[in-house]
Amino acid sequence: MTTHFLGLDPGFGGFKVVEASGEGHRSIHLPSVVGVGDTDTGLLSLGALGGRRRDGRPLAVSWNGASYLAGHRVAAYARPIERMDFLRLSDGPELRVLTYAALGSLLGPGDHTVSLMLGLPVEVMADRDRALATLKSLRDWLQGEHRFTLNGDAVILTVTAVKAMAQPAGAFFAWGLDDDGHWTRPAGDLKAPVGICDIGFNTLDLFAVEGGQVVARFTGGDTLGLRRAAELLGSRVRKDYGVSFSLHEADALLCDRRPQLHTPSGLTDLQAAARQALDATAGEILGFVESRWGQGRQFAYLLFTGGGAEALRPELTRLYPHGLVLPDPVTANALGLARYARRAFAGSAG
C-alpha cells in the first residue's frame, strides 16, 4: 500500500495538513475548534425557506462511542473548546479530533497508511526536555492504527512514522523545495542568512538559518499572535453590545472585510473596532520583531508566514520592504513540512 507523506501544522488558529508530490499538492485547512456533540437537529427546519446544503455544518468525528464536532461553525451546534496551552499540542481529545478530521478530509474514506512531519512552535522545540516529552507523547498515541468515522464514513489510518520540526522551518522548505522535495533555488541560497517570521494565532516565532544551521541569536518565540486582536475585539463587543464570541468567531470578524453584527438596534458596523484591535496587536508584534531583529538587514532573505502575516501584510512590508510574505502564508508551513517529509521519509515506504 502506498504511504502518504504528510505535513501537519497543528496551529491554535487553524489546523493544516498538506500532501505534496510530483503531481502537485493538496491541502486541508480547518479552524482549530472542537465541540462535544453532533449535527442532528431532528426535524427542526425553516421548511422551504431554509437551506438544504450540508457544507455549512461542522465535521462530525466519532470513535469508541464518543462523538465530536470540528472545524467550521462548531459554535452553532456546541460550545467550542478552545485550548491555548502547549499541552494541547501533545495529546488530548481536541488534538485527536482535529487530526482525524483533517486527515480524514484530505484522504477520504477507506484504509490509508501515512507518515507525518509535524510542526511545533519554536518555544517548544527550543526547550530540549519539553520537545522530547512532546514528541514522545505524540508518538505514543499517533503511531499505529486508528479507526474512526468522519461524517458517517469509515476511515482507517495506519501511522508508521512521526517526526517533528519547528513550524517556521516548514516555511523555509516551502520557499526552497519543490513538491518532490528537491532544492530548486540557487545552491548559494542554502548558505545565505535567512530569517523567517511566523505570526500565528497564539504564537509568534522567529527562526534564523545560515549555512544549514540554526542561528540561535536571532531565533525565539512568544505567545503573541492574532489571538490578542481577537480578545480585544471580543472584549469591545461584549462591553458595547452584550454579545459574547468565541476567540475563533472574533478572529473570523477580523478577517472579514466588512465585519458586521446583528443587534436589537439593527446591523452594526464593526470595521472601526476590528481595525483598532488589529492596530494594537500589530504594534505589539512589530515591537517584538524589531527588538530581536532590528531592521532585518542581517538577512539576505526575510520571509513572513502564518495567518498573521496575511492580516498584517501592509505593516510588515512597510517596516521590512525587503521582506517577502510567502504565497498562501496560512498553509506555507504545512506545505514545506510535506515537501521535506518526502526527503525525511525517503525509502521508508513504497
N, C-alpha and C positions, 0 to 999 in steps of 0.2 A: 504493500500500500504506500502511496506517495505521502511523504511528510510535508506538511505546510510549515514554512519558516515565517514566523510572525513577529512583528514589533508591537509591543504593548506599552502604552503610556497611560498609567492609571491616575490621571490628574484629578485634583479635587474639584475642578470645574467641569471638565469633560473627560470621558473615558474613551481613548482612541486605540484602535488596532488596525494594522496595515499588513498586507501581504504583497511582496514585490517579487517580480520575476522578469525574465527577458520579454515577456508578453505585456509588461506594464505592471501597474499596481492597482489595488483596490483597497478601500478603507471603510471603516465604520466609526462614527463619532456620536457618542451618546452623552447627554448630561449626566453627571455623576450623582444621580438622585435615585434613592431606593425607598420603597414603601412596603408595608405588610398588607396584603390583600389581593384582590383580583379585580377584573374589569366587568364582571357580571352585574348588570343593573336590573335583572329580571325583565319585566315588561314595561319599565319606565321609558317613556319616549315623548317626543313632541309630535308624534304622528307624521302627517305629510309635511309639516314644517321643519322637521328635524333632519339632520344629515344622516346618510346611510354609510358613509365611509368609515372604515376601522383604523385608518392610518393616523387618526388623531388620538388614539389610545396609546398608553404606555405598553411596553413589552411585559408579558406575563411569564415568569420563570418559576418552575416547580421542581423540587426533588425531595425525596424522603418524606413525602407528605406535607411539606411546607410550601406555601405559595407567596411569591413576592412580585412587586412591580418595579420596573426600572426604566430610566430614560425620560422621554418627553411626557409632559402632562401627568406625572405621578401625583402632583398636588390636587388634581381634580378627582382622584379616586382614593387617596390615602394620605395620611400625614407623612410628609417627607422626612427621611432620616438623612441628615447631612453632617457626617463626621468630618472634622478638620484636623484630627490629631494624626501623627505619623504612624501610630499603631494600626490605623486603618489600612495602611499600605502592606501589611504583612499577613493578616488573616481576619476572619470575621464574616458574618453573613453578607454584609454590604459589599465587600470585595468579591465574594463568590458570586453574588447575584449579578454584579456588573460584568465580571469576567465571563460568566455563562451567557449573559445577554449579548455582549459584544462579539464573542467568538461564535456563538450560535447564529447571530445575524449575518456575520461575514461568510461563514462556511455552509450554512444551511442545514436542513435535517440530514440524518444519516450518521455514518461512522467515520471519524476523522482522526488522523494522527498529526500532532503538532509539536514543534519545538519553539519555545518562547524566549525572546530577548526583551526583558523589561527595563523600563527607565524609572529611576528613583531620584528624588531631589538631591542636590549637591550636599545639603546638610546631613542627609542620611549616609550617603556614600563616603563623605569625608571623615566620618567617625567609624573607625575600623570595627570596633566591637558592635556598634549599632548596625552597621552594614552587614556583618556576618550573621548577626542574630536575625535580621530581617530576611536575608536570603535563605537562611535555614528554615525559617517559618514558612516562607513561600514554597520552597521545595517540598517540605513535609506534606502540605496539602495539595499542591498543584500536580506534582509528578504522579502519574498513574492514570487510572480510568475514572471518568466522570460520566454519569448518566443523569440526564435531566430533560425536561420538556420546555420548549420555547414557543409560546402561543399555541400550545397543544401538540406541537410536533416533537417527536423523539430525537434527541441528539446524544451521541456517544463520542466523547473526546478522550483520546489517549495522549497524555502529555509525556513525552520521552525525555525532554531536557529543559532546564530553566537556567538562564543566566541573567545578570543584571549589570547595568551601566548607569552613569549619571544621565539624567534626561537631556541636558543640552549637548551631550556627546552625540545624541541622535541628530541634532541639528547640523553638527559638523559633518556627519556621514551623509545627510540629505544634500548638503552643499557639495560634497566631493565625490560621492559614489553614484553609480548608475543602478538600475533596478536589478542587475545581475551581481552587484556587489563589487564592481571593478572601479578603481580610481580613474576618474575621467578628466581631472584638472591637470595643469602642468605639474610635473614632478616637483618643481621648486615650491609649490604651494603646501606640500607636506611638511616642509621645513620652516615655512613662514610663520610668524606670530599671528595667531587668530584668536579673537575674543568673541565669545558667544554670550549674549544676554537673553535669558529665558524668563519671560514675565507670564506667570501663570495666574490661576485664580487665588491660590493660597500661598504660593511660593514665588520668590524672586531669586534666580540662580545666575551667578556669574561664573564663567568657565573659560579658561585660557589655555591654549596649547601652543607649543613651538617645538619643531623638530621631533614630533611624535611623542612628546612628553607633556604632562600637565604642568602648568606654571602656577604653583601654589600661591604666589604673591598676589595674583590677580583672580583667584578663584575663591568663591564663598557663596553663602546663601542666607536668606532670611525669610520668615513667614510674612512676606509683604507682597501683595498682589491685588488683583481686581476685587478680591473679597472686601477690601477696605471701602471701595466705592459702593459695592452692593450694601454694605452695612450702613453707610452714610445715607444712601437713598432710602433704604428701608426705614431708618430711624426718622427721616424727614416726613415720609408719607404717613407713618404711624402717628407722628405728632400732629400733623396738619389735618389728616382725614380720618384717623382712627382705623386705618386698614393695615393689617399685618401681612407681610410677604415672607416666603422662604428666601434664603440667600440666592438660590438659582432663579426664582421668579424676579427678584430685584435685578439680577445680572441680565436677564432677558430684556428688561426695560432699558438697561444701559446700552445694550446692543441695538435697540430699536431706533431707527432714525426719527420716528415721531412717537415717543413714548406717551401713552395716554392712560388715564384711569377713570373708570366709571364710578361716580359717587352719587349720593342723593341729590346733589346740586347740579348734576349733569356731567358731561365729559370734560375732564380736566387735563390740560396740557402739562406734562412733566418734563419738558425739554430743559427748562432752566434748572430744575432741581437735579436732573441727571448730569447736566454739564458741570454744575458746581461740584458734585460728588467726584466726577472724573478728574476735574482740575485739581482738587485737593489731593487725590490719590496720585496723580501724575507728579505733583510736587514732591511727595514722599519718595516715590520710586526713582525719579531722576536724581534726587538728592543722594540716595543710597548709591546709585551707579556712579555719579560724579565723584563721590567721596572715595570710591575704590579705584576708579579708572581715570579720573580727571577727564581730559578731552579725548581719551582713547587713541592718541596719536602713536602709542607704542605698538599698536597692532597694524599689520599690513591689511588685514581684513577684519571687519567688525560686523557680526551677524546678530540679528534680532529675531526671536522666535517666541511662540506662545500666543495665546489669545490676547494677552495684554499688549503685545507688540502691534497687533492689528488695531486695537482700540486706541492706542496712544501713538499711532504712526506719525501724525503731524508733529507732536512734541519730540519724538525720538529723532526724526530726520532733521529737525531744526537744530537740536543740540549736537547731533552727530551726523553732519551732512555726508560724511564718507561711509556711513553705515548702510547696511542692506537688510531690509525686512524680508525674510525668506518667503518664497511663494507659499501660499496656504500655510501661514505660520502656526495655525491651530494644530495641524496634524504633522508638521515638519519633523518633530522629534520621533514620532511613531514611524514615519516613513524611513528616516535614517536608520533607526533601530532594525527595521525589517530588512533594509539593504545590507546592513552589517551582519545580520543573522545568517545570510546566505554564505558569508565568509566564515563566521564563527562556528557554524554547524556543518560546514562542508565535509562530506564523506561520512557523516553520522547516520545518514538515511538515504534510501533510494528514492 
